[in-house]
Amino acid sequence: MAAASRKFLTVPEVCASLGVARSTFYDWRAKKRGPRCVKLPNGDLRIRLDDYEQWLESLAEKGAA
């Protein structure tokens, strides 16, 4: 897949999607419990949509109906 065709999310987009505060996202990140991030040269973070979806799937309860 070409890099230009990859979809990235911003931290505010992820927080809005999950309904959590930005501070919660950064707490998860510090504890290595959040989705994988890409750090840009300016320090901003981006989350690949594929990584975000895989992270959410990994949180799904096993055996839940």
Beta strands, then each sheet from edge to edge (+ up, - down):
strand 1: 8-10
strand 2: 38-39
strand 3: 45-48
sheet 1: 1+ 3- 2+
end
